């Protein structure tokens, strides 16, 4: 079974040069190569309602060492652009996936030669234009997240008692390649950010860009804070709506974008308004009240 997954992009040190040169016929110099890191795939549900199991990521780790980077999965020798020289299964502390497991992803260190032909691509990577990636690999079997069976009547993408049905990929057998793509299946796969942009902005040549970079970083932090507030509010509303479904709502919100979060919050707020309409707390508000001679104020 061939699975194509997609994801975002990252001078090498002496140990890195040694690892890179293991794939070349001669020792390469730092000036000859361009290196970056990629998030190849993870154990979160993707746009096809599939996810790799953590064990599958660990099986893919050694398989991707030495694999070529292509453009749009075009399997031609002329299309070989880069190569993975090191891999690692990494994590983000405190983050969990939709199944409540620790979030894990396969990280790759890649290199390409600096030539006149590759310079436009390097500039596109550095400029953030080319950043999404996708992997092509083979797995032994796929299981339903609801019933843990290979063949069943559950439909990926639909919810069953508050649980999103998706397919879990198990037993990696081969890794074919990884590619730069426009729209990855996995939302987060792609080139990882490095410190190069800030290093350049803080240098004498790029210092004029530093204020703009700091403004962008400030806006990015504000965006992250907005996402976190929306997710906390959705979890609170989920608890009010149905305490048993709140954990599932929280997991689903963890990989939603801002617009999706706002739409979900609005939907939950509407449901709560219908279930708990406002009640007037003033007695006799809805009827005429006359003084009977006995009522008095204190």
Backbone as JSON, one array per atom type, in Angstrom:
{
  "sequence": "XXXXXXXXXXXXXXXXXXXXXXXXXXXXXXXXXXXXXXXXXXXXXXXXXXXXXXXXXXXXXXXXXXXXXXXXXXXXXXXXXXXXXXXXXXXXXXXXXXXXXXXXXXXXXXXXXXXXXXXXXXXXXXXXXXXXXXXXXXXXXXXXXXXXXXXXXXXXXXXXXXXXXXXXXXXXXXXXXXXXXXXXXXXXXXXXXXXXXXXXXXXXXXXXXXXXXXXXXXXXXXXXXXXXXXXXXXXXXXXXXXXXXXXXXXXXXXXXXXXXXXXXXXXXXXXXXXXXXXXXXXXXXXXXXXXXXXXXXX",
  "N": [[0.84, -1.18, 0.0], [0.62, 2.15, -0.91], [1.15, 5.18, 0.58], [0.55, 8.58, 0.43], [1.49, 11.35, 2.08], [1.25, 14.66, 3.38], [3.01, 17.73, 4.56], [5.15, 21.15, 6.58], [8.95, 23.66, 5.97], [13.47, 23.79, 7.33], [25.66, 27.29, 7.79], [26.06, 23.93, 7.94], [27.29, 21.92, 10.7], [30.44, 20.37, 11.69], [29.99, 17.56, 12.38], [27.55, 17.24, 11.04], [28.28, 17.73, 8.39], [29.88, 15.53, 8.01], [27.98, 13.47, 8.16], [26.45, 14.15, 5.95], [28.3, 13.93, 3.86], [28.57, 11.23, 3.74], [26.81, 10.36, 1.86], [27.82, 11.26, -0.47], [30.32, 11.16, -3.11], [32.64, 12.31, -2.46], [34.17, 14.32, 0.09], [32.17, 16.97, 1.2], [32.03, 20.56, 1.37], [31.1, 23.16, 3.72], [30.29, 25.42, 2.35], [29.3, 24.39, 0.02], [26.86, 23.19, 0.44], [23.37, 23.39, 1.32], [21.34, 23.36, 4.13], [18.38, 22.2, 5.85], [15.51, 21.67, 7.98], [12.78, 19.35, 8.14], [9.36, 18.68, 8.88], [8.2, 15.69, 8.51], [5.98, 13.88, 8.84], [3.25, 13.17, 11.14], [1.55, 12.03, 14.19], [-1.05, 12.91, 14.17], [-4.48, 13.47, 13.14], [-5.09, 13.78, 9.67], [-6.01, 15.66, 6.67], [-7.25, 13.73, 5.16], [-8.45, 12.21, 7.0], [-6.8, 10.35, 8.26], [-4.14, 8.93, 10.21], [-0.77, 8.44, 11.35], [0.3, 5.81, 13.44], [2.1, 6.04, 16.55], [4.05, 4.09, 16.79], [4.39, 3.47, 14.12], [5.58, 5.8, 13.12], [8.05, 5.59, 14.4], [9.01, 3.34, 13.12], [9.28, 4.33, 10.56], [11.35, 6.12, 10.85], [14.19, 5.17, 10.57], [13.95, 4.38, 7.93], [13.7, 6.63, 6.34], [16.15, 7.86, 6.21], [18.5, 8.97, 3.95], [16.71, 9.17, 1.86], [15.36, 10.65, -1.12], [14.41, 14.06, -1.87], [11.73, 15.31, -3.69], [9.8, 17.04, -6.25], [6.44, 17.51, -6.07], [5.96, 14.71, -5.98], [7.1, 13.59, -8.28], [8.5, 11.01, -9.83], [11.33, 11.0, -10.96], [14.75, 10.9, -12.03], [15.86, 13.33, -12.67], [14.41, 15.02, -11.16], [15.29, 14.97, -8.56], [15.93, 16.75, -5.72], [16.84, 17.18, -3.11], [18.17, 15.58, -0.1], [17.58, 13.4, 2.65], [19.54, 13.28, 5.56], [19.56, 12.71, 8.22], [17.39, 11.6, 10.84], [14.69, 11.88, 13.25], [12.38, 11.0, 15.81], [10.38, 13.28, 17.12], [8.92, 15.37, 19.74], [6.34, 17.51, 21.19], [6.33, 18.99, 24.15], [3.69, 18.53, 26.45], [1.67, 18.59, 24.57], [-1.02, 16.81, 23.05], [-2.4, 14.29, 20.84], [-5.37, 13.65, 18.83], [-6.22, 11.26, 19.89], [-5.51, 11.43, 22.48], [-2.95, 10.77, 23.03], [0.62, 11.35, 23.54], [1.8, 13.93, 21.44], [3.59, 13.29, 18.51], [6.15, 13.59, 16.02], [7.8, 12.97, 12.86], [10.92, 14.07, 12.27], [13.11, 15.43, 9.9], [16.45, 15.95, 8.74], [17.68, 17.7, 6.06], [19.57, 18.1, 3.0], [20.8, 20.06, 0.25], [22.62, 20.65, -2.79], [24.39, 23.67, -3.37], [23.85, 25.3, -6.18], [23.64, 26.94, -9.41], [21.24, 26.12, -10.44], [19.75, 25.27, -8.22], [19.56, 27.51, -6.65], [17.25, 29.29, -6.97], [15.24, 27.7, -5.76], [16.25, 27.44, -3.16], [16.11, 30.11, -2.33], [13.35, 30.4, -2.4], [12.59, 28.68, -0.38], [13.83, 29.88, 1.84], [12.44, 32.27, 1.81], [9.95, 31.48, 2.55], [8.1, 30.67, 0.66], [8.13, 28.15, -0.63], [7.29, 25.57, 1.35], [5.63, 23.51, 2.32], [5.47, 19.95, 2.69], [5.41, 16.47, 1.64], [5.01, 12.96, 2.19], [5.86, 9.77, 0.75], [5.08, 6.51, 1.33], [4.98, 3.05, 2.48], [2.66, 0.93, 4.17], [1.67, -1.82, 6.32], [-0.95, -2.38, 7.27], [-4.23, -0.92, 7.99], [-6.25, 0.5, 10.5], [-9.5, 0.99, 11.98], [-10.31, 3.8, 13.99], [-12.41, 3.7, 15.75], [-13.42, 1.06, 16.19], [-11.16, -0.49, 16.02], [-10.72, -2.29, 13.99], [-9.78, -3.77, 10.8], [-11.54, -3.86, 8.67], [-14.67, -2.48, 8.47], [-17.92, -0.96, 9.18], [-17.8, 1.68, 9.85], [-17.44, 5.15, 9.03], [-14.8, 7.09, 7.95], [-14.22, 10.38, 9.1], [-16.75, 10.89, 10.05], [-18.61, 11.3, 13.12], [-18.93, 9.31, 16.04], [-20.75, 8.87, 18.79], [-19.56, 11.19, 19.8], [-16.91, 10.8, 19.1], [-14.39, 11.24, 16.7], [-14.23, 9.51, 13.73], [-11.48, 7.91, 12.24], [-8.73, 6.69, 10.23], [-6.11, 4.61, 11.29], [-2.74, 4.24, 10.64], [-0.56, 1.5, 10.42], [2.5, -0.39, 10.9], [4.97, 0.26, 9.17], [6.59, -0.39, 6.12], [8.17, 0.49, 4.02], [9.86, 3.39, 2.75], [9.44, 5.67, 0.27], [9.91, 8.29, -0.86], [10.08, 11.87, -0.32], [8.33, 14.92, -0.81], [8.16, 18.3, -2.09], [5.22, 20.09, -1.92], [2.1, 21.73, -2.87], [-0.36, 21.66, -1.44], [-0.53, 20.01, 1.43], [-1.5, 16.77, 2.79], [-1.28, 16.28, 5.49], [-1.68, 18.65, 7.97], [0.43, 20.03, 9.26], [2.85, 19.24, 8.21], [6.01, 19.9, 6.82], [8.55, 22.39, 5.97], [10.58, 23.32, 8.65], [10.8, 26.22, 10.72], [13.76, 28.13, 11.07], [16.48, 29.74, 12.84], [17.61, 31.41, 11.04], [16.46, 33.61, 9.72], [16.09, 35.53, 11.76], [18.76, 35.75, 12.55], [19.84, 36.91, 10.26], [18.39, 39.32, 10.22], [19.41, 40.53, 12.45], [21.94, 41.06, 11.73], [24.5, 43.2, 10.24], [23.85, 43.65, 7.59], [21.14, 43.11, 7.42], [19.75, 44.61, 9.31], [17.86, 46.6, 8.91], [15.53, 45.27, 8.5], [14.78, 44.3, 10.92], [12.85, 45.67, 12.73], [10.42, 45.15, 11.35], [10.39, 42.35, 11.37], [10.23, 41.87, 14.15], [7.74, 42.97, 14.64], [6.12, 41.22, 13.17], [6.61, 38.86, 14.58], [5.46, 39.56, 17.02], [2.77, 39.76, 16.29], [2.36, 37.12, 15.59], [2.62, 35.84, 18.07], [0.42, 36.97, 19.32], [-1.58, 35.83, 17.79], [-1.27, 33.12, 18.48], [-2.01, 33.26, 21.16], [-4.69, 34.0, 20.88], [-5.73, 31.71, 19.64], [-5.39, 29.87, 21.75], [-7.06, 30.97, 23.71], [-9.56, 30.74, 22.44], [-9.76, 27.95, 22.28], [-9.82, 27.24, 25.0], [-12.22, 28.47, 25.76], [-14.05, 27.08, 24.18], [-13.8, 24.54, 25.28], [-14.83, 25.08, 27.83], [-17.5, 25.77, 27.19], [-18.22, 23.34, 26.09], [-18.21, 21.69, 28.35], [-20.37, 22.76, 29.73], [-22.41, 22.17, 27.95], [-22.38, 19.31, 27.5], [-21.0, 17.26, 29.66], [-19.79, 14.77, 29.31], [-19.05, 14.75, 26.65], [-17.24, 16.76, 26.44], [-14.33, 16.27, 26.59], [-13.87, 15.15, 24.02], [-14.64, 17.26, 22.37], [-12.67, 19.08, 23.1], [-10.35, 17.79, 22.13], [-10.9, 17.77, 19.38], [-10.88, 20.51, 18.86], [-8.22, 21.07, 19.14], [-6.81, 20.86, 16.75], [-7.95, 22.62, 15.01], [-8.37, 25.51, 12.89], [-8.42, 29.15, 13.3], [-10.85, 30.27, 12.21], [-12.48, 28.01, 12.08], [-12.62, 27.37, 14.8], [-13.99, 29.61, 15.81], [-16.46, 29.31, 14.56], [-17.3, 26.9, 15.67], [-17.47, 27.64, 18.36], [-19.54, 29.56, 18.22], [-21.64, 27.91, 17.45], [-21.89, 26.23, 19.71], [-22.54, 28.14, 21.64], [-25.06, 28.96, 20.71], [-26.53, 26.58, 20.99], [-26.48, 26.34, 23.78], [-27.89, 28.6, 24.53], [-30.41, 27.92, 23.6], [-30.97, 25.7, 25.16], [-30.73, 26.67, 27.77], [-32.53, 29.12, 28.25], [-32.69, 32.7, 28.93], [-33.95, 33.74, 32.12], [-36.26, 35.78, 33.74], [-35.6, 37.35, 36.78], [-37.11, 38.98, 38.39], [-39.93, 39.12, 40.39], [-43.32, 38.94, 39.28], [-42.89, 40.31, 36.95], [-43.96, 39.77, 34.48], [-46.67, 40.28, 34.76], [-49.4, 42.48, 35.79], [-48.97, 44.33, 38.73], [-50.58, 45.27, 41.67], [-50.82, 47.6, 44.37], [-51.67, 46.43, 47.53], [-52.14, 47.54, 49.98], [-50.9, 46.28, 52.05], [-48.37, 45.64, 51.45], [-45.01, 46.75, 51.83], [-42.06, 48.72, 51.88], [-38.73, 48.19, 53.02]],
  "CA": [[0.0, 0.0, 0.0], [1.41, 3.38, -0.99], [0.47, 6.29, 1.24], [1.16, 9.89, 0.23], [1.1, 12.29, 3.13], [1.87, 15.95, 3.17], [3.29, 18.57, 5.69], [5.82, 22.49, 6.31], [10.43, 23.55, 5.91], [14.48, 24.44, 8.18], [26.38, 26.19, 7.53], [26.15, 22.69, 8.7], [28.43, 21.73, 11.59], [31.35, 19.32, 11.23], [29.32, 16.25, 12.39], [26.54, 17.21, 9.99], [28.99, 17.58, 7.12], [30.32, 14.13, 7.93], [26.81, 12.66, 7.83], [26.06, 14.48, 4.57], [29.32, 13.41, 2.94], [28.42, 9.78, 3.62], [26.0, 10.09, 0.67], [28.53, 11.81, -1.63], [31.53, 10.42, -3.5], [33.77, 13.03, -1.89], [33.8, 15.17, 1.23], [31.62, 18.25, 0.8], [32.33, 21.68, 2.27], [29.92, 23.88, 4.21], [29.89, 26.38, 1.33], [28.68, 23.7, -1.11], [25.56, 22.6, 0.76], [22.34, 24.14, 2.04], [20.63, 22.41, 4.98], [17.15, 22.64, 6.48], [14.8, 20.57, 8.64], [11.39, 19.17, 7.7], [8.44, 17.83, 9.63], [7.76, 14.8, 7.45], [4.64, 13.4, 9.14], [3.03, 13.09, 12.59], [0.51, 11.08, 14.61], [-2.32, 13.62, 14.26], [-5.38, 13.21, 12.02], [-4.84, 14.71, 8.56], [-7.18, 16.06, 5.89], [-7.87, 12.52, 4.65], [-8.92, 11.49, 8.18], [-5.86, 9.27, 8.55], [-2.99, 9.32, 11.02], [0.21, 7.41, 11.63], [0.48, 5.46, 14.85], [3.43, 6.42, 17.04], [4.97, 3.0, 16.43], [4.65, 3.58, 12.68], [6.57, 6.87, 12.97], [9.35, 5.05, 14.82], [9.45, 2.42, 12.06], [9.65, 5.14, 9.4], [12.54, 6.93, 11.14], [15.4, 4.74, 9.85], [13.67, 4.18, 6.51], [13.79, 7.88, 5.6], [17.54, 8.31, 6.07], [19.01, 8.76, 2.6], [15.67, 9.27, 0.84], [15.41, 11.88, -1.92], [13.32, 15.03, -1.87], [11.3, 15.57, -5.06], [8.78, 18.07, -6.4], [5.12, 16.96, -6.4], [6.01, 13.25, -6.11], [7.5, 13.2, -9.64], [9.55, 10.01, -9.65], [12.33, 11.05, -12.03], [16.09, 11.2, -11.53], [16.11, 14.76, -12.86], [13.64, 15.76, -10.16], [15.87, 14.85, -7.22], [16.33, 18.09, -5.3], [17.49, 17.18, -1.8], [18.27, 14.24, 0.48], [17.55, 13.35, 4.11], [20.75, 12.64, 6.07], [19.36, 12.34, 9.62], [15.98, 11.66, 11.24], [14.42, 11.75, 14.68], [10.99, 11.12, 16.22], [10.38, 14.37, 18.1], [7.64, 15.62, 20.41], [6.11, 18.85, 21.71], [5.91, 18.76, 25.54], [2.36, 18.98, 26.86], [0.7, 18.48, 23.49], [-1.52, 15.46, 22.78], [-3.14, 14.21, 19.59], [-6.81, 13.45, 18.97], [-6.44, 10.06, 20.68], [-5.05, 11.67, 23.84], [-1.57, 10.29, 23.16], [1.62, 12.4, 23.32], [1.99, 14.28, 20.04], [4.92, 12.95, 17.98], [6.31, 13.79, 14.57], [9.07, 12.52, 12.28], [11.71, 15.22, 11.84], [14.23, 15.07, 9.04], [17.46, 16.95, 8.37], [17.91, 17.51, 4.63], [20.55, 18.98, 2.38], [20.87, 20.13, -1.21], [23.82, 21.33, -3.25], [24.21, 25.06, -3.81], [24.21, 25.46, -7.59], [22.82, 27.95, -10.09], [19.91, 25.54, -10.65], [19.01, 25.14, -6.97], [19.47, 28.78, -5.93], [15.87, 29.78, -6.87], [14.5, 26.92, -4.77], [16.76, 27.83, -1.83], [15.54, 31.42, -2.02], [11.92, 30.2, -2.15], [12.5, 28.07, 0.95], [14.19, 30.91, 2.82], [11.4, 33.28, 1.8], [8.69, 30.93, 3.03], [7.19, 30.36, -0.44], [8.11, 26.68, -0.67], [7.44, 25.14, 2.73], [4.87, 22.29, 2.61], [6.07, 18.72, 2.18], [4.56, 15.28, 1.65], [5.81, 11.73, 2.15], [5.33, 8.59, 0.09], [5.59, 5.35, 2.05], [4.13, 1.86, 2.47], [2.33, 0.36, 5.48], [1.1, -3.17, 6.21], [-2.4, -2.42, 7.46], [-4.91, 0.27, 8.49], [-7.32, 0.13, 11.43], [-10.49, 2.0, 12.33], [-10.08, 4.34, 15.32], [-13.58, 3.45, 16.59], [-13.53, -0.36, 16.57], [-9.83, -1.12, 15.92], [-10.77, -3.36, 12.99], [-9.31, -3.37, 9.48], [-12.71, -3.72, 7.8], [-15.86, -2.24, 9.28], [-18.92, -0.08, 8.56], [-17.61, 3.07, 10.27], [-17.03, 6.02, 7.94], [-13.85, 8.12, 8.37], [-14.73, 11.74, 8.98], [-17.99, 11.01, 10.8], [-18.46, 11.15, 14.57], [-19.71, 8.27, 16.69], [-20.81, 9.17, 20.23], [-18.6, 12.24, 20.11], [-15.54, 10.43, 18.69], [-14.16, 11.37, 15.27], [-13.71, 8.28, 13.11], [-10.37, 8.09, 11.31], [-7.95, 5.48, 9.97], [-4.78, 4.62, 11.9], [-1.8, 3.49, 9.81], [0.36, 0.68, 11.23], [3.45, -1.3, 10.26], [5.69, 0.81, 8.02], [7.45, -1.37, 5.45], [9.09, 1.13, 3.09], [9.74, 4.83, 2.54], [9.85, 5.89, -1.1], [10.46, 9.63, -1.08], [9.32, 12.98, 0.24], [8.22, 15.92, -1.87], [7.61, 19.63, -1.87], [3.89, 20.13, -2.53], [1.35, 22.96, -2.61], [-1.35, 21.42, -0.39], [-0.23, 18.72, 2.07], [-2.61, 16.12, 3.49], [-1.08, 16.58, 6.91], [-1.72, 20.11, 8.1], [1.64, 20.66, 9.8], [4.07, 18.72, 7.6], [6.7, 20.87, 5.98], [9.85, 22.92, 6.39], [10.53, 23.94, 9.97], [11.46, 27.52, 10.8], [15.06, 28.13, 11.73], [16.86, 31.06, 13.35], [18.37, 32.13, 10.03], [15.84, 34.89, 9.41], [16.44, 36.46, 12.84], [20.21, 35.99, 12.48], [20.06, 37.87, 9.17], [17.83, 40.62, 10.61], [20.26, 41.13, 13.48], [23.26, 41.33, 11.15], [24.65, 44.56, 9.72], [23.19, 43.74, 6.28], [19.69, 42.98, 7.48], [19.19, 45.26, 10.48], [16.71, 47.43, 8.55], [14.35, 44.42, 8.52], [14.52, 43.84, 12.28], [11.57, 46.13, 13.27], [9.32, 44.44, 10.7], [10.41, 40.98, 11.88], [9.72, 41.87, 15.52], [6.29, 43.21, 14.56], [5.5, 39.96, 12.73], [6.68, 37.92, 15.69], [4.47, 40.0, 18.01], [1.45, 39.38, 15.77], [2.28, 35.66, 15.66], [2.35, 35.49, 19.47], [-0.98, 37.34, 19.59], [-2.41, 34.8, 17.15], [-1.21, 31.91, 19.31], [-2.81, 33.52, 22.36], [-6.09, 33.96, 20.46], [-6.07, 30.3, 19.46], [-5.48, 29.23, 23.05], [-8.28, 31.46, 24.37], [-10.72, 30.13, 21.78], [-9.82, 26.53, 22.66], [-10.26, 27.16, 26.39], [-13.63, 28.83, 25.81], [-14.8, 25.97, 23.6], [-13.82, 23.47, 26.29], [-15.77, 25.51, 28.87], [-18.84, 25.63, 26.65], [-18.47, 21.91, 25.94], [-18.54, 21.17, 29.68], [-21.73, 23.2, 30.04], [-23.35, 21.49, 27.05], [-22.42, 17.87, 27.81], [-19.72, 16.98, 30.33], [-19.19, 13.54, 28.78], [-18.51, 15.0, 25.31], [-16.27, 17.85, 26.49], [-12.98, 15.86, 26.18], [-13.81, 14.97, 22.57], [-14.68, 18.6, 21.8], [-11.35, 19.66, 23.34], [-9.4, 17.17, 21.21], [-11.19, 18.23, 18.02], [-10.48, 21.91, 18.77], [-6.76, 21.18, 19.19], [-6.2, 20.99, 15.42], [-8.78, 23.51, 14.2], [-7.87, 26.86, 12.65], [-9.18, 30.18, 14.01], [-12.21, 30.39, 11.7], [-13.22, 26.81, 12.5], [-12.86, 27.5, 16.23], [-15.02, 30.61, 16.03], [-17.73, 28.73, 14.13], [-17.69, 25.9, 16.68], [-17.89, 28.37, 19.56], [-20.85, 30.16, 17.95], [-22.62, 26.83, 17.46], [-22.09, 25.81, 21.09], [-23.25, 29.21, 22.34], [-26.46, 28.91, 20.27], [-27.16, 25.42, 21.62], [-26.65, 26.62, 25.2], [-28.99, 29.57, 24.66], [-31.67, 27.19, 23.4], [-31.19, 24.8, 26.3], [-30.87, 27.47, 28.99], [-32.95, 30.49, 27.89], [-32.63, 33.63, 30.06], [-35.14, 33.78, 32.95], [-36.37, 37.01, 34.5], [-35.54, 37.08, 38.21], [-37.97, 39.92, 39.11], [-41.27, 38.55, 40.5], [-44.41, 39.73, 38.74], [-42.45, 41.12, 35.81], [-44.82, 39.51, 33.33], [-48.08, 40.57, 35.06], [-49.6, 43.77, 36.46], [-48.95, 44.2, 40.18], [-51.25, 46.4, 42.32], [-50.57, 47.75, 45.81], [-52.84, 45.95, 48.28], [-52.21, 48.17, 51.26], [-50.15, 45.56, 53.06], [-46.94, 45.6, 51.04], [-44.26, 47.92, 52.25], [-40.63, 48.65, 51.61], [-37.86, 48.37, 54.17]],
  "C": [[0.88, 1.23, 0.0], [0.6, 4.51, -0.4], [1.22, 7.58, 0.92], [0.62, 10.84, 1.26], [1.81, 13.59, 2.89], [2.09, 16.75, 4.44], [3.99, 19.91, 5.51], [7.38, 22.44, 6.42], [11.22, 23.89, 7.22], [15.71, 24.84, 7.46], [26.5, 25.08, 8.53], [27.41, 22.63, 9.56], [29.3, 20.6, 11.04], [30.69, 17.93, 11.27], [28.26, 16.14, 11.31], [27.18, 17.02, 8.62], [29.46, 16.15, 6.92], [29.16, 13.22, 7.54], [26.37, 12.89, 6.4], [27.02, 13.85, 3.58], [29.25, 11.91, 2.79], [27.61, 9.41, 2.39], [26.66, 10.61, -0.6], [29.77, 10.98, -1.92], [32.79, 11.12, -3.02], [33.27, 13.87, -0.72], [33.33, 16.53, 0.72], [31.99, 19.32, 1.82], [31.03, 22.38, 2.66], [29.4, 24.85, 3.15], [29.14, 25.71, 0.18], [27.26, 23.22, -0.83], [24.66, 23.59, 1.49], [21.53, 23.13, 2.85], [19.37, 23.04, 5.57], [16.49, 21.43, 7.12], [13.36, 20.54, 8.17], [10.62, 18.33, 8.7], [7.78, 16.94, 8.57], [6.32, 14.32, 7.65], [4.5, 13.29, 10.66], [1.92, 12.11, 12.91], [-0.83, 11.77, 14.87], [-3.17, 13.32, 13.02], [-5.16, 14.25, 10.93], [-6.14, 15.0, 7.79], [-7.91, 14.87, 5.27], [-8.45, 11.66, 5.76], [-8.11, 10.21, 8.4], [-4.78, 9.81, 9.47], [-2.05, 8.13, 11.19], [0.18, 7.08, 13.11], [1.89, 5.87, 15.26], [4.46, 5.36, 16.67], [5.34, 3.06, 14.95], [5.68, 4.68, 12.4], [7.97, 6.37, 13.33], [9.9, 4.07, 13.79], [9.89, 3.18, 10.82], [10.97, 5.87, 9.6], [13.78, 6.44, 10.41], [15.19, 4.62, 8.34], [13.85, 5.46, 5.7], [15.21, 8.43, 5.51], [18.03, 7.96, 4.67], [17.98, 8.92, 1.5], [15.68, 10.65, 0.18], [14.19, 12.75, -1.71], [13.01, 15.42, -3.3], [10.36, 16.77, -5.09], [7.5, 17.4, -6.87], [5.14, 15.46, -6.71], [6.33, 12.79, -7.54], [8.71, 12.28, -9.54], [10.5, 9.99, -10.85], [13.67, 11.41, -11.42], [16.39, 12.68, -11.63], [15.41, 15.59, -11.8], [14.17, 15.65, -8.75], [16.47, 16.19, -6.79], [17.14, 18.11, -4.01], [17.54, 15.75, -1.28], [18.27, 14.36, 2.01], [18.83, 12.66, 4.6], [20.64, 12.27, 7.55], [17.89, 12.47, 9.96], [15.85, 11.48, 12.75], [12.91, 11.82, 14.91], [10.96, 12.12, 17.37], [8.98, 14.56, 18.7], [7.54, 17.09, 20.8], [5.54, 18.69, 23.11], [4.53, 19.35, 25.84], [1.3, 18.85, 25.79], [0.28, 17.03, 23.29], [-2.27, 15.48, 21.45], [-4.61, 13.9, 19.86], [-7.14, 12.22, 19.82], [-6.0, 10.24, 22.13], [-3.65, 11.18, 24.1], [-0.6, 11.46, 23.02], [1.82, 12.66, 21.84], [3.43, 14.0, 19.62], [4.97, 13.26, 16.49], [7.7, 13.34, 14.13], [9.78, 13.74, 11.7], [12.89, 14.75, 11.02], [15.16, 16.23, 8.79], [17.84, 16.69, 6.92], [18.98, 18.47, 4.13], [20.36, 18.98, 0.87], [22.13, 20.88, -1.58], [23.49, 22.75, -3.68], [24.74, 25.18, -5.24], [23.33, 26.56, -8.18], [21.39, 27.44, -10.27], [19.1, 25.5, -9.36], [18.82, 26.46, -6.23], [18.05, 29.34, -5.87], [15.04, 29.02, -5.83], [14.95, 27.27, -3.36], [16.17, 29.16, -1.41], [14.05, 31.29, -1.69], [11.7, 29.57, -0.77], [12.76, 29.12, 2.03], [13.1, 31.97, 2.93], [10.05, 32.77, 2.24], [7.7, 30.61, 1.93], [7.02, 28.85, -0.58], [8.32, 26.18, 0.75], [6.7, 23.85, 3.05], [5.54, 21.08, 1.98], [5.09, 17.55, 2.31], [5.45, 14.05, 1.58], [5.09, 10.63, 1.39], [5.92, 7.37, 0.76], [4.61, 4.19, 1.94], [3.9, 1.36, 3.88], [1.64, -0.98, 5.28], [-0.41, -3.17, 6.35], [-2.9, -1.12, 8.08], [-6.06, -0.19, 9.37], [-8.23, 1.32, 11.72], [-10.24, 2.48, 13.76], [-11.23, 4.05, 16.28], [-13.6, 2.01, 17.11], [-12.22, -1.13, 16.51], [-9.82, -2.31, 14.97], [-10.27, -2.83, 11.64], [-10.46, -3.11, 8.52], [-13.95, -3.58, 8.65], [-16.79, -1.29, 8.54], [-18.75, 1.38, 8.95], [-17.02, 3.89, 9.12], [-16.05, 7.08, 8.45], [-14.39, 9.51, 8.12], [-16.03, 11.97, 9.71], [-17.73, 10.77, 12.29], [-19.41, 10.1, 15.11], [-19.62, 8.48, 18.19], [-19.72, 10.16, 20.63], [-17.17, 11.94, 19.72], [-15.41, 10.51, 17.17], [-13.57, 10.07, 14.71], [-12.59, 8.63, 12.14], [-9.63, 6.76, 11.18], [-6.55, 5.62, 10.55], [-3.87, 3.71, 11.08], [-0.76, 2.79, 10.69], [1.36, -0.06, 10.33], [4.13, -0.75, 9.02], [6.64, -0.23, 7.43], [8.47, -0.72, 4.51], [8.82, 2.63, 3.05], [10.28, 5.11, 1.15], [10.57, 7.22, -1.29], [9.67, 10.62, -0.25], [9.38, 14.11, -0.77], [7.78, 17.27, -1.34], [6.27, 19.67, -2.61], [3.21, 21.46, -2.18], [0.38, 22.79, -1.45], [-1.08, 20.05, 0.23], [-1.47, 18.12, 2.7], [-2.49, 16.39, 4.98], [-0.88, 18.07, 7.08], [-0.38, 20.74, 8.48], [2.92, 20.19, 9.14], [4.72, 19.78, 6.74], [8.01, 21.34, 6.57], [9.69, 23.63, 7.72], [11.3, 25.25, 9.97], [12.81, 27.38, 11.51], [15.36, 29.55, 12.22], [17.53, 31.91, 12.28], [17.78, 33.51, 9.73], [16.19, 35.92, 10.48], [17.94, 36.76, 12.81], [20.52, 37.03, 11.4], [19.59, 39.26, 9.57], [18.69, 41.32, 11.66], [21.67, 41.43, 12.97], [23.31, 42.75, 10.61], [23.92, 44.72, 8.39], [21.67, 43.76, 6.4], [19.02, 43.73, 8.61], [17.98, 46.13, 10.16], [15.41, 46.62, 8.57], [13.93, 44.01, 9.94], [13.2, 44.36, 12.86], [10.37, 45.39, 12.67], [9.23, 43.0, 11.2], [9.83, 40.92, 13.28], [8.22, 42.13, 15.55], [5.55, 41.95, 14.14], [5.51, 38.93, 13.84], [5.66, 38.26, 16.77], [3.07, 39.58, 17.57], [1.28, 37.86, 15.83], [1.97, 35.2, 17.07], [0.91, 35.82, 19.83], [-1.93, 36.32, 18.98], [-2.43, 33.51, 17.96], [-2.06, 32.07, 20.57], [-4.3, 33.48, 22.05], [-6.56, 32.52, 20.29], [-6.28, 29.61, 20.8], [-6.73, 29.68, 23.79], [-9.52, 30.83, 23.78], [-10.87, 28.67, 22.19], [-10.28, 26.36, 24.1], [-11.76, 27.47, 26.51], [-14.51, 27.72, 25.25], [-14.88, 24.81, 24.58], [-14.81, 23.81, 27.4], [-17.21, 25.33, 28.41], [-19.22, 24.16, 26.48], [-18.85, 21.27, 27.27], [-19.96, 21.55, 30.07], [-22.77, 22.44, 29.21], [-23.49, 20.01, 27.39], [-21.05, 17.49, 28.37], [-19.02, 15.76, 29.76], [-18.53, 13.77, 27.42], [-17.4, 16.05, 25.31], [-14.85, 17.42, 26.11], [-12.83, 15.69, 24.68], [-13.82, 16.32, 21.86], [-13.31, 19.27, 21.94], [-10.32, 19.11, 22.37], [-9.62, 17.66, 19.79], [-10.71, 19.66, 17.83], [-8.97, 22.07, 18.69], [-6.13, 21.33, 17.82], [-7.08, 21.77, 14.46], [-8.09, 24.86, 14.02], [-8.82, 27.87, 13.3], [-10.63, 30.24, 13.54], [-13.06, 29.2, 12.12], [-13.55, 26.88, 13.99], [-13.98, 28.49, 16.52], [-16.4, 30.08, 15.64], [-18.22, 27.7, 15.14], [-18.17, 26.59, 17.95], [-19.28, 28.96, 19.38], [-21.95, 29.1, 17.99], [-22.93, 26.37, 18.88], [-22.87, 26.87, 21.88], [-24.74, 29.21, 21.98], [-27.19, 27.75, 20.92], [-27.42, 25.68, 23.11], [-27.77, 27.64, 25.44], [-30.34, 28.9, 24.49], [-32.0, 26.3, 24.59], [-31.44, 25.58, 27.58], [-31.26, 28.9, 28.63], [-32.89, 31.39, 29.11], [-33.97, 33.69, 30.79], [-35.14, 35.07, 33.76], [-36.43, 36.69, 35.99], [-36.4, 38.04, 39.04], [-39.38, 39.36, 39.2], [-42.33, 39.5, 39.95], [-44.04, 40.56, 37.54], [-43.39, 40.98, 34.63], [-46.29, 39.78, 33.59], [-48.19, 41.9, 35.81], [-49.69, 43.56, 37.96], [-49.58, 45.45, 40.8], [-50.92, 46.41, 43.81], [-51.83, 47.37, 46.59], [-52.95, 46.57, 49.67], [-51.41, 47.5, 52.34], [-48.66, 45.51, 52.73], [-46.25, 46.86, 51.49], [-42.78, 47.68, 51.94], [-39.85, 48.86, 52.89], [-36.62, 49.12, 53.68]]
}
